[in-house]
Every structure is written in C-alpha cells, then in structure tokens.
Amino acid sequence: MPVIRRSDARRSETPNAAMTTFASPTQGSAALALWQVDMRPGTRGPLHAMDAEQIWTFLAGSATAELAGESHELAAGDTLVLPADTARRITTVEGFTAVVASTSPSRAYNPDAITPEDACAMAPRDADRVLPAWIV
C-alpha cells in the first residue's frame, strides 16, 4: 500500500471552496478518491449532478444540502450520502470542512444540460461532463 504524505496532497480552488486531494488514481489509488472540502462562509455551490455516489462527512461548520428538491441541514459529525445522477447544491453561512469519498473517475454535469450564468471556469458546459481536478 502506498503512503501519500501530506506534502503530496493536491489543492484545487473554485470561487466557493478549496479541495485538498489526499488520494486519487493519480495519487496512489486504483479507483477511489478522497478529498477535503473547505467551503468559504456565505457561499453557495453550483447546481450540478455527479455520475457516481459520494459520501460527505462534515468535520466543522454547517451547511444546507439541496438534494433532489429536499433540503437537509448538516453540522459537524453528520454524514451525507449523495446518490449518483441526483441534482444537488450545497450552501453555507458559516463555512464548513468536510471529507469526501467517491469512486474515480466520476464526472460532474448540469442536470438540465444548460450552463448556469454563474458557472466558474471549471464547471461543465451545457451537456458536457467534467472530471473535477480533485477526483482525477
């Protein structure tokens, strides 16, 4: 089993959060990715879907997850299972830190195949599917 040192973690940033990849197929794993999300206070992630299940465990802070039309309040110690191919958006007032696990590759896409006006440069365009840098 390979050991991945903290100094080898890869950091990716979007306008809303920083993702630190601890393991992925380009960092010693065959088919899984593990990363940390540090979402900034007062931010809202984009509405999107992923083609693979993800598991988020919140370590600090709080968030609201909109998942398939339902709203879920989350706090430190809570775990959220996000099914594949389900529209989601995560919002936070105070900010949060979470650890996320998923299979890799897994791709992000726009559930309605339309690029939102506020999409960042890393977001998928229209019907495209994008492999996020923190999952590679």
N, C-alpha and C positions, 0 to 999 in steps of 0.2 A: 504494500500500500504506500503510495507516495505521501509525503508530508508537504503541505503547502504552507509556507511561512507567511506570517502577517505582512512582511515586506513584499511578498509576491502577489498580494491581493490587488485586484484591478478596480479602479474607481471610474465611474461614468456619471455624468451630470446632465440633468434636464432642467428646465426652468423651475420645476416644482420640487425636485428631490435629488439626492446623491445616492447612487447604488454602489456598494462595495462587493465585488465578486470574490468569494472565498474558494469556490471550486466550480469547475465547469469543464466541458470537453477540451477546452484549450488550456486548462489548468489542472490536469491530472485525473479528471473524472471521465468515465466512459459514456454515461448517458444522463447524468443528473447535474443540476446547477443549484448552488446555494449562495445566496447573497443577502446583504443587509440593505434596507431602505431607510434613509434618514430624510423624512419629508419635512420641509420648512413650514413654520407656523403660517396660518392664513392662506393655505394653498389648496388647490383642487386639481386632481389629476384629470387627464382626458377620459372621455367616454370611449371605451375600447373593449375588445374581447381578446382572449388568447386561445390558441387551438390545443392547449394542454391544461390539465388541472394544476393549480398552485395551492400551496399551504403557507399562510402567513401567521407568524406568532409575534404578537406585539410585546416589546420589551419595555417601552417607556412611552408616555404620552397617550393620546387618544385620537380616534378617527371615526368617521362615518363611512360605511361602505354601502353604496347603492348597487344592488345585485339583482338583476332581472326584475326591476321595478319595486323591490323591497329595500328598506333602509335598516342597516344594522349598526348599532353603536358599539364601539370597540375600545377597550382600555388595556393597559399593561397586564400581561398574563393571559389575555384572550387569544384564541387561535381561530382563524377564519379559513375555511376551505372554499376556494373559488373553483367551481366546475369549469371544464373546458367549454368553449363556444357559448359563453354567457356574458352579456353586456355588463360592464362594471365601471364604477367611478369611485375613487376614494378621495375624501375631503378631510381636512384637519384645521382646527382652530389653533391649538397649542403646539402642533408639530408632533411627530412620533418617530420611534425607531422600531423596526420590525425585521425579523429574519424570515426569508422566503426560500422555499424549496420547490423545484419543478423539474420535470424531465427536460432534456435538451437534445435536439432543438425544439423550441416552442416559439410560435410566431404570433405577433400582435397584429390585429386588423380592426378596421372600422366596421362595426356591426351592420350599418346601413350602407356601406361601401361609398360613403361621402366623406371627404376630408373636412374636419371641423375648421372653422375660421381661425381658431386659436391654437391650432396644431403646431408643435415645435418642429424643428428640422429633423429630429429623429423619428417622428411619428409616421405611421404608414400613410400613403396617399391613396385615396379612393378605395379600390378593391385590392390594392397590394397587401401582401403580408410581409412583415418585417421581423427578422430575428434580432431582438434587442441586444445591444453590446454586452450587457451584464449576464446574458444567458449563454453566449457563444462559448 
